[in-house]
Amino acid sequence: MKSSFHGLRTRAAGALAGAATAFWGAAAMAADKYGQPTDGAIDLQPGVTPLREHAIWFHNVILLPIITIITLFVAALLIWVIVRYNKRANPVPAKFSHNTAIEVAWTLIPVLILVGISIFSFRLLFAYNDMPKPDLTIKATGYQWYWGYEYPDQKIGEFISNVLPEDQAKAKGEPYKLAVTEPLVVPINKVVRVQVTGADVIHAFAVPSFGIITDAVPGRLNETWFKADRLGTYYGNCRELCGVDHAFMPIEVRVVTQAEFDAWVAGKGGSKPGAAPAAPAAPAAADAAASGQPAAATAQVNPAAPPPATPEPKAPAAATTPAPSAPAAK
């Protein structure tokens, strides 16, 4: 019996080693794309924001090892119980039904594991809610079934973003059901605050590369933030089942340089935050422009100088009426 158990344990260890080799080999072969899914990839989508990097670290360094250890321990325990305590190997069962040490251990150890996980989890949760001073605000409104975006700081009114049709997406070499007609544009290394709401039903604004997901609830304004540190195009989508065309609500965010962002804002008819509006034209200049004649140059006036003397009006000349001639003598 001992030799058969040893052989079973050896085969299990070999299968586990083979699975681990295949797992990491596949992970190494798949070069993950930034901003969109990668065919054949098994790892998390690479992040381009501090929040996403912290979330990936929390998953890979804290959660994944703990889950792996627990899974292997429970699997080994089940195999040991099946082999050691089946009816053939153990025809006379034990009479006891309690073990105080084991019961304390299987209660206390999970509690300690959860407390350890919570320390890192709360730190990450605090980072998501501790938004720095935003450099840019975007309002995203979910509709059935498209997104509306607004840039209040740049005075850009709401514009509509629909899914890019399949033929146009193929012509541009962009992923269908991820590319859109009007993408969001944000500058690199800037804190972007996203205020999210819904116009009809509950939607959800999510961009995996940024590590953000926020519900879009009608009548409520939720918000999240990100700070992208890599130029490129990043895709997301609605993550709430919102109706028959739920799959046709993609999100596209283009991270560009500040100069490119300023040019995009100008193209949208917006302005930089704090920029004074253009002064209206003077009435004389406006009249001249309307008549098509050049406006006369205006001389600067010294406010300290006395006003020019106004010539006194001349008295009107007296009317000369010829005197009537005397009648001729008879």
C-alpha positions as CSV (number, residue, x, y, z in Angstrom):
1,M,0.0,0.0,0.0
2,K,2.9,2.3,0.8
3,S,4.5,1.8,-2.6
4,S,1.2,2.5,-4.4
5,F,0.6,5.7,-2.5
6,H,4.2,6.8,-3.3
7,G,3.6,6.1,-7.0
8,L,0.4,8.1,-6.9
9,R,2.1,11.0,-5.2
10,T,4.9,10.9,-7.8
11,R,2.5,11.0,-10.7
12,A,0.5,13.9,-9.1
13,A,3.8,15.8,-8.6
14,G,4.7,15.2,-12.2
15,A,1.4,16.3,-13.6
16,L,1.5,19.5,-11.4
17,A,5.0,20.3,-12.7
18,G,3.9,19.8,-16.3
19,A,0.9,22.0,-15.8
20,A,3.1,24.7,-14.2
21,T,5.6,24.5,-17.1
22,A,2.8,24.8,-19.7
23,F,1.3,27.7,-17.8
24,W,4.5,29.8,-17.6
25,G,5.6,28.7,-21.1
26,A,2.3,30.0,-22.6
27,A,2.6,33.2,-20.6
28,A,6.1,33.7,-22.0
29,M,5.1,33.0,-25.6
30,A,2.2,35.5,-25.6
31,A,3.4,39.1,-25.9
32,D,0.6,41.0,-24.3
33,K,-0.7,44.0,-26.2
34,Y,-1.2,47.3,-24.4
35,G,-4.7,48.6,-24.3
36,Q,-6.6,45.6,-25.8
37,P,-6.9,41.9,-25.4
38,T,-4.2,39.5,-26.7
39,D,-5.0,36.3,-28.4
40,G,-3.8,33.3,-26.4
41,A,-2.8,35.4,-23.4
42,I,-3.5,34.1,-19.9
43,D,-2.1,37.0,-17.8
44,L,-3.7,40.2,-16.8
45,Q,-3.7,43.0,-19.4
46,P,-0.7,45.3,-18.9
47,G,-1.3,48.5,-17.0
48,V,-0.3,52.1,-17.8
49,T,-1.4,53.8,-14.6
50,P,-0.2,53.6,-11.0
51,L,-3.6,52.2,-9.9
52,R,-3.4,49.4,-12.4
53,E,0.2,48.5,-11.5
54,H,-0.7,48.3,-7.8
55,A,-3.8,46.1,-8.6
56,I,-1.6,43.8,-10.7
57,W,1.0,43.6,-7.9
58,F,-1.7,42.8,-5.4
59,H,-3.0,40.0,-7.5
60,N,0.3,38.5,-8.6
61,V,2.3,38.9,-5.3
62,I,-0.4,38.5,-2.6
63,L,-3.5,36.8,-3.9
64,L,-2.1,34.3,-6.5
65,P,0.5,32.7,-4.1
66,I,-2.1,32.4,-1.3
67,I,-4.7,30.9,-3.6
68,T,-2.1,28.5,-5.1
69,I,-0.9,27.3,-1.7
70,I,-4.4,26.7,-0.4
71,T,-5.4,24.9,-3.6
72,L,-2.4,22.6,-3.5
73,F,-2.9,21.9,0.2
74,V,-6.6,21.1,-0.1
75,A,-5.9,18.9,-3.2
76,A,-3.1,17.0,-1.4
77,L,-5.3,16.6,1.7
78,L,-8.1,15.1,-0.3
79,I,-5.8,12.7,-2.1
80,W,-4.3,11.6,1.2
81,V,-7.7,11.1,2.8
82,I,-9.0,9.1,-0.2
83,V,-6.0,6.8,-0.3
84,R,-5.4,6.4,3.4
85,Y,-9.0,6.2,4.8
86,N,-10.9,4.3,2.2
87,K,-12.8,1.2,3.2
88,R,-10.2,-1.1,1.8
89,A,-7.2,0.5,3.5
90,N,-9.0,1.3,6.8
91,P,-11.8,-1.3,7.4
92,V,-12.2,-0.3,11.1
93,P,-13.0,3.4,11.4
94,A,-11.9,5.5,14.3
95,K,-14.4,6.3,17.1
96,F,-13.5,9.9,17.8
97,S,-15.4,12.8,16.2
98,H,-13.7,16.0,17.5
99,N,-10.1,17.3,17.7
100,T,-9.8,20.6,19.5
101,A,-6.4,21.6,18.0
102,I,-7.5,21.0,14.4
103,E,-10.8,22.8,14.9
104,V,-9.0,25.9,16.4
105,A,-6.4,25.7,13.6
106,W,-8.9,25.6,10.7
107,T,-10.8,28.5,12.2
108,L,-7.9,30.7,13.2
109,I,-5.6,30.3,10.1
110,P,-8.3,31.5,7.6
111,V,-9.0,34.5,9.8
112,L,-5.3,35.4,9.9
113,I,-5.0,34.9,6.1
114,L,-8.0,37.3,5.5
115,V,-6.5,39.9,7.9
116,G,-3.2,39.7,6.0
117,I,-5.0,40.2,2.7
118,S,-7.1,43.0,4.0
119,I,-4.0,45.1,4.9
120,F,-3.0,45.3,1.2
121,S,-6.6,45.4,0.0
122,F,-7.5,48.5,2.1
123,R,-4.3,50.2,1.0
124,L,-5.2,49.7,-2.7
125,L,-8.8,50.8,-2.0
126,F,-7.6,53.9,-0.3
127,A,-5.4,54.7,-3.3
128,Y,-8.5,54.5,-5.6
129,N,-10.4,56.9,-3.4
130,D,-7.6,59.3,-2.6
131,M,-7.7,61.2,-5.9
132,P,-5.0,63.9,-6.4
133,K,-5.9,67.3,-7.6
134,P,-7.3,66.7,-11.1
135,D,-5.8,68.4,-14.1
136,L,-8.7,67.5,-16.3
137,T,-12.4,66.6,-15.8
138,I,-14.4,64.4,-18.2
139,K,-18.1,63.7,-17.8
140,A,-19.2,60.3,-19.3
141,T,-22.9,59.5,-19.7
142,G,-24.1,56.1,-20.6
143,Y,-27.0,55.8,-23.0
144,Q,-28.7,52.8,-24.7
145,W,-26.4,52.1,-26.4
146,Y,-23.6,54.6,-26.8
147,W,-21.5,57.0,-24.7
148,G,-21.7,60.8,-24.4
149,Y,-18.6,62.7,-23.3
150,E,-18.2,66.3,-22.1
151,Y,-15.1,68.4,-21.2
152,P,-16.4,71.1,-18.9
153,D,-13.0,72.6,-18.2
154,Q,-12.3,73.1,-21.9
155,K,-15.8,74.3,-22.7
156,I,-16.4,71.3,-25.0
157,G,-20.1,70.3,-25.0
158,E,-21.3,66.7,-25.1
159,F,-20.3,64.7,-28.1
160,I,-21.5,61.2,-29.0
161,S,-19.3,58.1,-29.3
162,N,-20.7,55.1,-31.1
163,V,-19.1,51.8,-32.0
164,L,-17.1,52.0,-35.3
165,P,-18.8,50.0,-38.0
166,E,-17.1,46.7,-38.9
167,D,-16.0,47.7,-42.4
168,Q,-14.5,51.0,-41.2
169,A,-12.7,49.3,-38.4
170,K,-11.2,46.7,-40.8
171,A,-10.2,49.5,-43.2
172,K,-8.4,51.4,-40.4
173,G,-6.9,48.3,-38.9
174,E,-8.6,48.8,-35.5
175,P,-10.3,46.2,-33.4
176,Y,-14.0,45.8,-34.2
177,K,-16.4,46.4,-31.2
178,L,-13.6,48.2,-29.4
179,A,-12.9,51.1,-31.8
180,V,-15.3,54.1,-31.7
181,T,-16.3,57.0,-33.9
182,E,-15.3,59.7,-31.3
183,P,-12.6,58.6,-28.8
184,L,-11.7,60.3,-25.6
185,V,-8.4,62.2,-25.8
186,V,-6.3,62.9,-22.7
187,P,-2.8,64.3,-22.1
188,I,-0.1,62.0,-20.8
189,N,1.0,62.2,-17.1
190,K,-2.1,64.2,-16.1
191,V,-4.6,63.4,-13.4
192,V,-7.9,62.8,-15.2
193,R,-11.1,62.8,-13.2
194,V,-14.0,60.9,-14.8
195,Q,-17.5,61.7,-13.6
196,V,-19.9,58.9,-14.7
197,T,-23.7,58.8,-14.8
198,G,-26.4,57.0,-16.8
199,A,-29.3,58.5,-18.7
200,D,-31.6,55.5,-18.9
201,V,-30.4,52.3,-17.2
202,I,-27.3,51.3,-15.2
203,H,-24.2,51.1,-17.3
204,A,-20.5,50.8,-16.2
205,F,-17.4,52.7,-17.4
206,A,-14.4,50.4,-17.5
207,V,-10.9,50.6,-19.1
208,P,-8.8,47.6,-18.1
209,S,-5.4,49.2,-18.8
210,F,-6.2,52.0,-16.5
211,G,-7.6,49.7,-13.8
212,I,-10.8,51.6,-13.4
213,I,-14.5,50.5,-13.5
214,T,-17.3,52.7,-12.2
215,D,-21.1,52.2,-12.4
216,A,-23.1,54.7,-14.4
217,V,-26.3,55.1,-12.4
218,P,-29.2,57.3,-13.6
219,G,-29.7,60.2,-11.2
220,R,-26.3,59.7,-9.5
221,L,-22.8,61.1,-10.3
222,N,-20.0,58.6,-9.5
223,E,-16.4,59.4,-10.2
224,T,-13.0,57.8,-10.6
225,W,-9.6,58.9,-11.8
226,F,-6.5,57.7,-13.7
227,K,-3.0,59.0,-14.7
228,A,-1.8,57.4,-17.9
229,D,2.0,57.3,-18.2
230,R,2.3,55.8,-21.7
231,L,1.3,57.1,-25.1
232,G,-1.1,55.0,-27.1
233,T,-4.7,53.9,-27.6
234,Y,-6.6,52.0,-24.8
235,Y,-9.9,50.3,-25.1
236,G,-12.7,49.4,-22.7
237,N,-16.4,48.9,-22.7
238,C,-19.6,48.9,-20.7
239,R,-19.4,46.3,-17.9
240,E,-23.0,46.2,-16.9
241,L,-25.7,44.2,-18.7
242,C,-27.7,47.1,-20.0
243,G,-29.8,45.7,-22.8
244,V,-29.8,44.0,-26.2
245,D,-26.9,46.1,-27.6
246,H,-24.8,46.0,-24.4
247,A,-21.8,44.6,-26.5
248,F,-21.9,47.7,-28.7
249,M,-20.8,50.3,-26.1
250,P,-17.0,50.3,-26.4
251,I,-14.7,52.9,-24.9
252,E,-11.6,54.2,-26.7
253,V,-9.1,56.5,-24.9
254,R,-6.2,58.1,-26.7
255,V,-3.3,59.3,-24.6
256,V,-1.4,62.0,-26.4
257,T,1.1,64.7,-25.7
258,Q,0.0,68.0,-24.2
259,A,0.6,69.8,-27.6
260,E,-1.6,67.2,-29.4
261,F,-4.3,67.5,-26.7
262,D,-4.3,71.3,-27.1
263,A,-4.7,71.0,-30.8
264,W,-7.5,68.5,-30.4
265,V,-9.3,70.9,-28.0
266,A,-9.0,73.7,-30.5
267,G,-10.3,71.5,-33.2
268,K,-13.4,70.8,-31.0
269,G,-14.0,74.5,-30.5
270,G,-12.9,74.5,-26.9
271,S,-10.3,76.6,-25.0
272,K,-7.7,76.2,-22.3
273,P,-9.0,76.4,-18.7
274,G,-8.8,80.0,-17.5
275,A,-8.3,81.5,-21.0
276,A,-10.1,84.8,-21.5
277,P,-12.7,84.9,-24.3
278,A,-11.8,87.0,-27.3
279,A,-12.7,90.7,-27.0
280,P,-15.6,91.9,-29.2
281,A,-14.7,94.1,-32.1
282,A,-15.1,97.9,-31.7
283,P,-18.3,99.3,-33.3
284,A,-16.4,101.4,-35.8
285,A,-14.3,98.4,-36.9
286,A,-17.4,96.2,-37.0
287,D,-19.2,98.8,-39.2
288,A,-16.2,99.1,-41.5
289,A,-15.9,95.3,-41.8
290,A,-19.6,95.1,-42.6
291,S,-19.3,97.8,-45.3
292,G,-16.1,96.2,-46.7
293,Q,-14.1,99.4,-46.1
294,P,-10.9,99.5,-44.0
295,A,-11.3,101.0,-40.5
296,A,-9.5,104.2,-39.8
297,A,-6.6,104.1,-37.5
298,T,-7.5,105.3,-34.0
299,A,-5.0,107.7,-32.4
300,Q,-4.1,107.3,-28.8
301,V,-5.5,110.0,-26.5
302,N,-3.6,111.4,-23.6
303,P,-6.1,111.5,-20.7
304,A,-4.1,114.3,-19.0
305,A,-4.1,116.6,-22.0
306,P,-7.0,119.1,-22.1
307,P,-9.6,118.5,-24.8
308,P,-9.0,120.4,-28.0
309,A,-10.7,123.7,-28.3
310,T,-13.9,123.7,-30.1
311,P,-14.3,126.7,-32.5
312,E,-17.2,129.0,-31.6
313,P,-20.0,128.9,-34.1
314,K,-20.2,132.0,-36.3
315,A,-23.2,134.2,-36.1
316,P,-25.4,133.8,-39.1
317,A,-25.1,136.6,-41.7
318,A,-28.0,139.0,-41.8
319,A,-30.3,138.7,-44.7
320,T,-30.0,141.6,-47.2
321,T,-33.3,142.5,-48.6
322,P,-33.2,145.2,-51.3
323,A,-35.2,148.4,-50.2
324,P,-38.2,149.1,-52.3
325,S,-37.6,151.9,-54.8
326,A,-39.6,155.2,-54.4
327,P,-42.4,155.7,-56.8
328,A,-41.6,157.9,-59.8
329,A,-42.9,161.5,-59.7
330,K,-45.6,162.3,-62.1
